[in-house]
Amino acid sequence: MTKILFLACIVGAALAGAATAAAPTLTLTASAPTVDFGKPVTLSGALSTQKSNQAVTLDATACGSTKAVKAATVRTVANGAYTTPVSPLAATSYQASNKNAKSAVVAVSVRPLLQLVKVARNSYTAKVTVGLSLKGKAVMFQRYSKLRKRWIQVKRLLLATETVGPAAKPLVVDSVSFKAKVAKRTRVRLLISAAQAGPCYLSAGSNVLRA
């Protein structure tokens, strides 16, 4: 009797192991770990069964939220592969699923879009385009020193104005107009630090202009 029970345990364990080995798995990778706001990043992966026409759901959990929402549903092609572009509004974590199979979580960080506009001599407007408002946060107006070969802070600016885009294309433009005296033809730019852009965005620099 003991021998029969022993054999039954071995057979049961073998069957359980086979079932575990046969369970499908799903992979997920991002084409880049960081993306500029408004730019797409490609999510891709494969289903271990290598079957085509299988539905894969991509769920996204955005910065500041604990709730995952559906970002896309795609179908696998040859060899069980799938791919889809996404444009995160802020730092976002993605996970793919197919029935009971779930991928590892993949995080994509986002840099805000900074724009420096020269309105007139010594007069500028700083604009920051994001998905979540940064109004009240600081950006730095900098000039480039040829002597020191580095960027030097000229002015610290607080984003004071907020313009919200349409719901169909969610974006927020935070801006501030200011004056700053800088030697003519000097290279100038904006910079937002990680401390000011965080926790949902990374540090970023703007386009470079001549004063």
N, C-alpha and C positions, 0 to 999 in steps of 0.2 A: 504493500500500500504506500509506504514511504517512497519507494522507487517511482511509483506511478505519479505521485504528487510532485516529485522532483522533476520528472520528465515534463509534466504539464507546465510547471513554472518556466522551464527552459523554452518550451514551445511558445508560451505566452509572451515571454520576454523577446523572443526572436520576431514574433509577429508585431509586437509593439514597436520594435526597432525598425522593422521594415516600413511600418506606417509612418513613423517619424521621418525616415529617410525619403519617403515618397512625397511628403508634404511640400507643395510648391513654395518657392521663395521669390521675392521681388526686390530688385535693386533700384536705386535712385541716385543720380548725380546731377550737379549743376554745372553749366559750362563755365561759370566764374563764381567765386565766393563773394565778390563785391560788384555792384553795378551802380552807375550814375542814375539819379532819379529820372524817370521817363524812358529809360532804355530797357530793352528786354533782356532776359537771361533764359537760356534753354535748359529745361529739365528733361532728362532722359534716363532710361533704364531698360530692364528686360525681365520677363517672366520666365522662371526656370523650366516651365513645361514646354517652352518654345512654340506655343500655339499662337496662331494669328487670330485677329478679330475678337480678342478678349478685352473686356472693358477694364480700364485702369482709372481710378479716381485719384486726383491730386487735391489734398486738403492743405489749406494754408492757415497758419496762426501768426497774425501780425503783432508787432511790438505793441505793448500796452494792453493786449487782450490775451485771455486764456482759452478763448473759444475758437475752435478750428472751423473754417468755412470752406466750401467747395471752390477750388480755383479753376479746375478743368476736369473734363472726362475725355479720355482718348482711347483709341483701339490699338491693340498690338498689331504689328505687321509680321513679316517673315522673321523666324527665330525668336518670336515673342518680344521683339523690341518695340519701344514706344518713345515718343518725343513730343514736347509741347513748349511754346514760349510763354513766359509770364513776365509781368512788369510790376514788381512789388512797389507799394506806395511808401513803405518804411521797411526796416529790418523784419524779415519774415522767415519762419520755419516751415518747410514743406515735408509732407509724407504721402507716399503712394500706397494704394491698397487695391487688391483684387480678391474678392470673396474674403477668405480668412487670412490671406497673405498680406503682410504689411512690410514696407521698406523701412530702413533706418531713416531718422529725421535729418534733413539737410537744411542748413541755415544759409540765407543770403543777406548780406549787409548792403546798405544803401548810402550813397553819398548825396547830400543835397545839391541842387543846381544853383550856383552862385553867378550873378551877373553884375558887372560894374558898368554903368552907363555914364558917359561924360556929357553933361547937359550944357556946360559952358566952361570957360576958363576958371579953374579952381572950384567948380560946382559939379557935383556928382549925385547919382542915385544908386543905392545898393539894393539889389533884389535877390531874394532867396526863394526858390520854388521847391515845394515839398508836398507830401501828402498829409502830414500832420503839422499844424502851425508851430512856428518857432518865434512867434511874436513875443517881444520882451527879452529875447536872447541877444547876445552881443556878437558882432562881427568886427574884424580888425581891418582898417584901411592901412595898407603898407606901401612903402616905396623901396625900390631896389638901390642899394648903395654899391656903386662900382668900386669904391675904395675898400669897403669891408667885405665886398663880394657876398652879401646876404641881404635878406629882406628885413626892413626896419619898420616898426610900428609907428604910424603917424597919428592915428585917431582910433578910439574905441567907440563903436556905434551900437545903439540899441534899436533893434527892429521895432518900428512903431506903428506901421500901417499894415493892415491885413486885407487881402482880396481873395475871396473864395470862388473857385471855378464852378462850372455846372456839374450836377450830379452825374451826368453821363461821362464826364472826364474829371474825376476828383483830383483837384490840386489846390494848393494854397500858395499865394505869393505874398511873402512878408517883405516889406521894404522900408527904407529910410532915405531921405534926401539930406545932403550935407554939403558943407564947404570946407575945403582944405587947401592950404597954400603949399605947393610943391614946385620945385624948380622945373621950368619948361622942358619938355621932352623926357623927363624922368619916367621910368617904368613904374606903374602903380597897379595894385590888385587888391582883392578882398580875401580874407581867410576866416573861416569859422573853425574853432577848435572842437575836439571831440567832447570836451567838457560842456561846451555850449550846445552842440548839436545832439549830444546823447540824451537819453539812452537809445533812441530810435534811429539815429543817423551817425555817420562817421564824420571826421573832419574833412574839409574840402576847400579848394581854392577856386577863384574866379578866373575869368579871362584877364589878360594883361593889356593895359592901355598906356598911352603916352600922355603925360600931364600937359 
